[in-house]
């Protein structure tokens, strides 16, 4: 069972969210204080850490800086601060994801599990994902093949990251739509096929890693 730390000073939000995450297979520690969050990180091994920014004691910014100075663990900011400057700051100091409130507990669960899978199954170096000849820098949404940057549309980038985070697992169209397009999407599911085609073309030879699994979906196979 994956163990996470959820640092949030809103008691009701913290309790409801922690209960939901626990019911869905996560072992959740909670705190409402940034100083305590740092102490808990030192005393425990966590597979993912979710941080509010505005907390008593150390702010979420400072807690993230502390974590990044010592540990290689996924960090998600979950905050009401949604200005572009705040989002950029979050990524610059080392967050893997930045989610603004209000939020979907299901979406948060998917993000947590995806990050845990990424860190467990991929080579992550200083925030860079290295997969075969492909390198991804999530903070800059930058993708390189053989050290050369390639241009991807936003949905193609999100699709690529989702496939790689779940490499060697078959993902259905519905799973991809939920994660990349959002739970509210009610359009045509063949949009996935169209973007897979565009992604393969953009990746060039690396596109061979994206496999079609007949009547099931798509997967990223590490050894194409």
Secondary structure in CASP SS format (residue, H / E / C, confidence):
PFRMAT SS
TARGET T0000
AUTHOR 0000-0000-0000
METHOD secondary structure of the structure
MODEL  1
X C 1.00
X E 1.00
X E 1.00
X E 1.00
X E 1.00
X E 1.00
X E 1.00
X C 1.00
X C 1.00
X C 1.00
X H 1.00
X H 1.00
X H 1.00
X H 1.00
X H 1.00
X H 1.00
X H 1.00
X H 1.00
X H 1.00
X H 1.00
X H 1.00
X H 1.00
X H 1.00
X C 1.00
X C 1.00
X E 1.00
X E 1.00
X E 1.00
X E 1.00
X E 1.00
X E 1.00
X C 1.00
X E 1.00
X H 1.00
X H 1.00
X H 1.00
X H 1.00
X H 1.00
X H 1.00
X H 1.00
X H 1.00
X H 1.00
X H 1.00
X C 1.00
X C 1.00
X C 1.00
X C 1.00
X E 1.00
X E 1.00
X E 1.00
X E 1.00
X C 1.00
X C 1.00
X C 1.00
X C 1.00
X E 1.00
X C 1.00
X C 1.00
X C 1.00
X H 1.00
X H 1.00
X H 1.00
X H 1.00
X H 1.00
X H 1.00
X H 1.00
X H 1.00
X H 1.00
X H 1.00
X H 1.00
X C 1.00
X C 1.00
X C 1.00
X E 1.00
X E 1.00
X E 1.00
X E 1.00
X E 1.00
X E 1.00
X C 1.00
X C 1.00
X C 1.00
X C 1.00
X H 1.00
X H 1.00
X H 1.00
X H 1.00
X H 1.00
X H 1.00
X H 1.00
X H 1.00
X H 1.00
X C 1.00
X C 1.00
X C 1.00
X C 1.00
X E 1.00
X E 1.00
X E 1.00
X E 1.00
X C 1.00
X C 1.00
X C 1.00
X C 1.00
X H 1.00
X H 1.00
X H 1.00
X H 1.00
X H 1.00
X H 1.00
X H 1.00
X H 1.00
X H 1.00
X H 1.00
X H 1.00
X H 1.00
X H 1.00
X H 1.00
X H 1.00
X H 1.00
X H 1.00
X C 1.00
X E 1.00
X E 1.00
X E 1.00
X C 1.00
X C 1.00
X E 1.00
X E 1.00
X E 1.00
X E 1.00
X C 1.00
X C 1.00
X E 1.00
X E 1.00
X E 1.00
X E 1.00
X H 1.00
X H 1.00
X H 1.00
X C 1.00
X E 1.00
X E 1.00
X E 1.00
X E 1.00
X C 1.00
X C 1.00
X E 1.00
X E 1.00
X E 1.00
X C 1.00
X C 1.00
X C 1.00
X H 1.00
X H 1.00
X H 1.00
X H 1.00
X H 1.00
X H 1.00
X H 1.00
X H 1.00
X H 1.00
X H 1.00
X H 1.00
X H 1.00
X C 1.00
X C 1.00
X C 1.00
X C 1.00
X C 1.00
X E 1.00
X C 1.00
X H 1.00
X H 1.00
X H 1.00
X H 1.00
X H 1.00
X H 1.00
X H 1.00
X H 1.00
X H 1.00
X C 1.00
X C 1.00
X C 1.00
X C 1.00
X C 1.00
X C 1.00
X C 1.00
X C 1.00
X C 1.00
X H 1.00
X H 1.00
X H 1.00
X H 1.00
X H 1.00
X H 1.00
X H 1.00
X H 1.00
X H 1.00
X H 1.00
X H 1.00
X H 1.00
X H 1.00
X H 1.00
X H 1.00
X H 1.00
X H 1.00
X H 1.00
X H 1.00
X E 1.00
X E 1.00
X E 1.00
X E 1.00
X C 1.00
X C 1.00
X C 1.00
X E 1.00
X E 1.00
X E 1.00
X E 1.00
X C 1.00
X C 1.00
X C 1.00
X C 1.00
END
